[in-house]
Amino acid sequence: MSNVKILDCTLRDGGYVNSWHFGKKAIENIIFNLSMSNTDIVECGFLTNQSYDADYSLFNSVEHINERVMPSEKSGTMYVAMIAMGEREIDPRLLSDSSKTVLDGIRLTFHPNEIDRAFEWAKIIKDKGYKLFMQPVGTTNYTDKQFLNLLERINILEPYAFYIVDTLGIMYEKDLLRQVFLVDNNLKTNIKLGYHSHNNFQLAFSNAQALAEYDTERTVIIDCSANGMGRGAGNLCSELFMDYINKKHSIIRYDVLPVLEIVDQYLVPISLTSPWGYNSAYFLSAANNCHPNYATHLIAKHSLSMTAIGNILQKIPKDEKRFFNKELIENIYIAYQNNAVDDLEVIGKLRKKLSDKHILVIAPGASVKSNRKSIKKYIAEKDPYIISVNFIPDFVKPDLIFIGNALRYEKLKETIDYKKTFFTSNIPELPENANKVNYSELVDNSTDVSDSSGMMLLKLLCKSSVKSVALAGYDGFKRDPLGNYFNNDYCGAYDPVILQEKNLAIQEEMDRLSEKLKIKFVTPSLYEKKKRSQKEEK
C-alpha cells in the first residue's frame, strides 16, 4: 500500500456541479489546503479554449494556473490539469512548455473515436515536458481486445500514468480487479496505474480499498474529491480515503483537517443549491448501463414513477447509452407517454363549460400559499370559473381540476370528483368514463418543457376557444426546491441547470401563447412580461 497516491479532482470533476464557478479566492484556498493536507496530486481544473475568468477553474493557458497556485515550502504536491477532448478542449500546441509553469502534468481524456488524435496530442504534451496521464473515457465499454490494443499503444507512448475509468459508475470489485489484472500484466512497470470512479452504486470507497490492497509493485493513483463533489452521484471522498490510508499505515501520511475546512467553507454552501451524491436516478442509470443525465432528465419532469423511468431507460438503444442525447430521450419519453384518444366530445364539453366565463387557473406554486388573500379578493371581485392544476386548493373549491401528471394523479385519485376532472391521455389506469384529452396534441416542441401540466392546460384552453385567462401559482422555478411549491410534498429531485432551462422554455412558450390568449397574473411570476422587462431595464 506504500505505493498508493491520492489525486484530488475537486476543482475539475467537482466543477460539473457548479459550472466551475468556485470564485477566485476559493480556488486559491482549495489548492492551498489540499497541498497542506499532503495530497499527492492536485488537479487544478480544465484547460479549455474558453475565455479566462479568474472566478472559474477553467484555464486557457498554463500561466493562469500559476496565478492560482500558492504552494507552501512544506508541500511536495504535484499539480496537474485536464484536457478533455470533445469538451471545448485547448490544442496543446498552444500551451507553454512545462518549464514556464508550476503545472507538473496534464491529464488527457478521450473517447474511443478520438484515440488517434489523442495519441498525437499526447506526444505534444510529453514533448513540452509535462507528465502525461492517459485517461480513456469509460474503459468498461472496451472489449478485452480493444483494451489490450490500447495498452500496446500506451506502452509505446510511455506516459506517466494510464487510467481505468468507471465513467458510468457500474463497476463492482470483480470488474475493477479484472481490468487491473489486464493492466498490471500487460503495461510496462514504469507506467503508473490510475483509477477514476463514480459513486452510482456507492462502491467508490470499497473499490478504492480493494485496489489499494492489490498486490503490485506498480504505483497506483486513486482519484477522489473533497466530500465526493462531482457530477451526478459524485466521486470517492478525499477525506474518507485519506483517513483510510492513514489508519492502514498506522502513520499519518495525510492531514485530513484542511480538506474538511474546504468542505465546510466552500462546498457545503454549494451543496445547498446544487446537490450531488447517490440517489435513485443515478442507481437506475448505472443499472441500465447508461449516462446518468438520462435518468436526471426524466426525474426532473416530476411526472414518472421509478418503474416508468426504468422502463424508458431500457428503451435507449445500446449504442446511444454512453453519451447523453437529449432529443433521443425526449422522443422516447413522449412515445412512452402517448396514448391517443378521441377527445372531440370531451373538448366540446369543456368549450361549453367555459363559454363566456371569466377563468382563473390556480397552479401549485408557492405563491398560492403566500398570496391567499389576494386570490380570494380576486375571486370575490370577478366570480371566475376556477380550474386547479394537479392539486386541490384548501381555501377555495375549484369548478374543474386538470391533471396532466401521473404522479400527481396517484396523490389525488381517492379525493377527486371524476366528473369535474379532465386528464391527459398519458395517465395510466383511468376509469373508462374519465374525461381524457390527447396528451400528444398538448405537449410542447421544446424538450425543456415538453409536458408542463400548467402549459398543457393553457393550450387546452386555447383549443376550447378561451380568449383570456387569469393565472395564480405560475411562479417559475427557483434554485431552492423548497420554494417552488405550496406544499413540500410536491418537491422532488431537481437540477438547477434543468430548472433554469425550464424557466426559459416556459417563458418562450408563454410569450407565444399570449399572442392568442390574453394572460393576467394574479400572483407574482417570473413569466410576467412586464416584470421581466423591468428587470432587463435595470
Salt bridges, closest charged atoms under 4 A:
ASP13 OD1 - ARG12 NH1 3.69
ASP13 OD2 - HIS196 NE2 2.93
ASP13 OD2 - HIS198 NE2 3.49
GLU28 OE2 - LYS24 NZ 3.09
GLU28 OE2 - ARG68 NH2 2.97
ASP40 OD2 - ARG253 NH2 3.98
GLU43 OE1 - ARG12 NE 3.09
GLU43 OE1 - ARG107 NH2 3.00
GLU67 OE1 - ARG68 NH1 3.73
GLU89 OE2 - ARG117 NH2 3.25
ASP91 OD2 - ARG93 NH2 2.58
ASP97 OD1 - LYS128 NZ 3.90
GLU114 OE1 - HIS111 ND1 2.98
ASP116 OD1 - ARG153 NH1 2.88
ASP127 OD2 - LYS123 NZ 3.06
ASP144 OD2 - ARG178 NH2 2.49
GLU158 OE2 - LYS188 NZ 3.35
ASP175 OD1 - LYS174 NZ 3.23
ASP184 OD1 - ARG218 NE 3.00
GLU213 OE2 - LYS248 NZ 3.82
ASP223 OD2 - ARG107 NH1 2.81
ASP223 OD2 - HIS196 ND1 2.81
ASP243 OD2 - LYS247 NZ 2.97
GLU330 OE1 - HIS297 NE2 2.85
GLU330 OE1 - LYS301 NZ 3.14
ASP394 OD1 - ARG372 NH2 3.29
GLU410 OE1 - LYS413 NZ 3.28
GLU441 OE1 - LYS463 NZ 2.62
ASP444 OD1 - LYS459 NZ 3.70
ASP444 OD1 - ARG512 NH2 3.78
ASP448 OD1 - LYS326 NZ 2.37
ASP451 OD1 - LYS301 NZ 3.97
GLU501 OE1 - LYS326 NZ 3.36
GLU509 OE2 - LYS459 NZ 3.82
GLU509 OE1 - ARG512 NH2 2.52
ASP511 OD1 - ARG532 NH2 2.88
